Amino acid sequence: MNFPTASLIEPAMLSVSFAPKQSKPLKIPSLLKQKADPTYFDLRVME
């Protein structure tokens, strides 16, 4: 199963696991939510 979303989300999850506390914790989940949201891809295609 070669889904682009999987290759994007998995490394992001690893980044979250090893992210220092200095990172903004609210920003990372919002990015993951956008990538997982179908409408996010639709908007990118429309652009």
PyMOL CGO cylinders between C-alpha atoms (Angstrom):
from pymol import cmd
from pymol.cgo import CYLINDER

trace = [
    CYLINDER, 0.00, 0.00, 0.00, 1.83, 3.08, -1.25, 0.3, 1, 1, 1, 1, 1, 1,
    CYLINDER, 1.83, 3.08, -1.25, -0.32, 6.00, -0.16, 0.3, 1, 1, 1, 1, 1, 1,
    CYLINDER, -0.32, 6.00, -0.16, 1.32, 9.47, -0.24, 0.3, 1, 1, 1, 1, 1, 1,
    CYLINDER, 1.32, 9.47, -0.24, -0.59, 10.37, 2.92, 0.3, 1, 1, 1, 1, 1, 1,
    CYLINDER, -0.59, 10.37, 2.92, 0.98, 7.47, 4.80, 0.3, 1, 1, 1, 1, 1, 1,
    CYLINDER, 0.98, 7.47, 4.80, 4.51, 8.53, 3.83, 0.3, 1, 1, 1, 1, 1, 1,
    CYLINDER, 4.51, 8.53, 3.83, 3.71, 12.09, 4.95, 0.3, 1, 1, 1, 1, 1, 1,
    CYLINDER, 3.71, 12.09, 4.95, 1.97, 11.25, 8.21, 0.3, 1, 1, 1, 1, 1, 1,
    CYLINDER, 1.97, 11.25, 8.21, 4.31, 8.52, 9.49, 0.3, 1, 1, 1, 1, 1, 1,
    CYLINDER, 4.31, 8.52, 9.49, 7.49, 10.68, 9.52, 0.3, 1, 1, 1, 1, 1, 1,
    CYLINDER, 7.49, 10.68, 9.52, 5.43, 13.49, 11.03, 0.3, 1, 1, 1, 1, 1, 1,
    CYLINDER, 5.43, 13.49, 11.03, 4.38, 11.16, 13.85, 0.3, 1, 1, 1, 1, 1, 1,
    CYLINDER, 4.38, 11.16, 13.85, 8.03, 10.29, 14.45, 0.3, 1, 1, 1, 1, 1, 1,
    CYLINDER, 8.03, 10.29, 14.45, 8.88, 14.00, 14.50, 0.3, 1, 1, 1, 1, 1, 1,
    CYLINDER, 8.88, 14.00, 14.50, 6.21, 14.54, 17.13, 0.3, 1, 1, 1, 1, 1, 1,
    CYLINDER, 6.21, 14.54, 17.13, 7.61, 11.72, 19.26, 0.3, 1, 1, 1, 1, 1, 1,
    CYLINDER, 7.61, 11.72, 19.26, 11.14, 13.15, 19.23, 0.3, 1, 1, 1, 1, 1, 1,
    CYLINDER, 11.14, 13.15, 19.23, 10.18, 16.82, 19.12, 0.3, 1, 1, 1, 1, 1, 1,
    CYLINDER, 10.18, 16.82, 19.12, 11.71, 18.93, 21.92, 0.3, 1, 1, 1, 1, 1, 1,
    CYLINDER, 11.71, 18.93, 21.92, 9.38, 20.68, 24.33, 0.3, 1, 1, 1, 1, 1, 1,
    CYLINDER, 9.38, 20.68, 24.33, 10.39, 23.98, 22.72, 0.3, 1, 1, 1, 1, 1, 1,
    CYLINDER, 10.39, 23.98, 22.72, 8.33, 23.03, 19.67, 0.3, 1, 1, 1, 1, 1, 1,
    CYLINDER, 8.33, 23.03, 19.67, 4.77, 24.35, 19.47, 0.3, 1, 1, 1, 1, 1, 1,
    CYLINDER, 4.77, 24.35, 19.47, 2.67, 21.26, 20.31, 0.3, 1, 1, 1, 1, 1, 1,
    CYLINDER, 2.67, 21.26, 20.31, -0.55, 22.72, 18.91, 0.3, 1, 1, 1, 1, 1, 1,
    CYLINDER, -0.55, 22.72, 18.91, 0.90, 23.43, 15.49, 0.3, 1, 1, 1, 1, 1, 1,
    CYLINDER, 0.90, 23.43, 15.49, 1.98, 19.87, 14.68, 0.3, 1, 1, 1, 1, 1, 1,
    CYLINDER, 1.98, 19.87, 14.68, -1.42, 18.18, 15.24, 0.3, 1, 1, 1, 1, 1, 1,
    CYLINDER, -1.42, 18.18, 15.24, -3.09, 20.89, 13.15, 0.3, 1, 1, 1, 1, 1, 1,
    CYLINDER, -3.09, 20.89, 13.15, -0.73, 20.07, 10.28, 0.3, 1, 1, 1, 1, 1, 1,
    CYLINDER, -0.73, 20.07, 10.28, -1.48, 16.36, 10.65, 0.3, 1, 1, 1, 1, 1, 1,
    CYLINDER, -1.48, 16.36, 10.65, -5.20, 17.13, 10.67, 0.3, 1, 1, 1, 1, 1, 1,
    CYLINDER, -5.20, 17.13, 10.67, -4.88, 19.15, 7.45, 0.3, 1, 1, 1, 1, 1, 1,
    CYLINDER, -4.88, 19.15, 7.45, -2.96, 16.36, 5.72, 0.3, 1, 1, 1, 1, 1, 1,
    CYLINDER, -2.96, 16.36, 5.72, -5.52, 13.81, 6.87, 0.3, 1, 1, 1, 1, 1, 1,
    CYLINDER, -5.52, 13.81, 6.87, -8.42, 16.03, 5.81, 0.3, 1, 1, 1, 1, 1, 1,
    CYLINDER, -8.42, 16.03, 5.81, -9.62, 15.21, 2.24, 0.3, 1, 1, 1, 1, 1, 1,
    CYLINDER, -9.62, 15.21, 2.24, -10.74, 18.82, 1.75, 0.3, 1, 1, 1, 1, 1, 1,
    CYLINDER, -10.74, 18.82, 1.75, -7.13, 19.91, 2.31, 0.3, 1, 1, 1, 1, 1, 1,
    CYLINDER, -7.13, 19.91, 2.31, -6.06, 17.94, -0.76, 0.3, 1, 1, 1, 1, 1, 1,
    CYLINDER, -6.06, 17.94, -0.76, -9.05, 19.24, -2.72, 0.3, 1, 1, 1, 1, 1, 1,
    CYLINDER, -9.05, 19.24, -2.72, -8.03, 22.83, -1.99, 0.3, 1, 1, 1, 1, 1, 1,
    CYLINDER, -8.03, 22.83, -1.99, -4.47, 22.11, -3.09, 0.3, 1, 1, 1, 1, 1, 1,
    CYLINDER, -4.47, 22.11, -3.09, -5.75, 20.64, -6.35, 0.3, 1, 1, 1, 1, 1, 1,
    CYLINDER, -5.75, 20.64, -6.35, -8.00, 23.64, -6.96, 0.3, 1, 1, 1, 1, 1, 1,
    CYLINDER, -8.00, 23.64, -6.96, -5.00, 25.96, -6.61, 0.3, 1, 1, 1, 1, 1, 1,
]
cmd.load_cgo(trace, "trace")
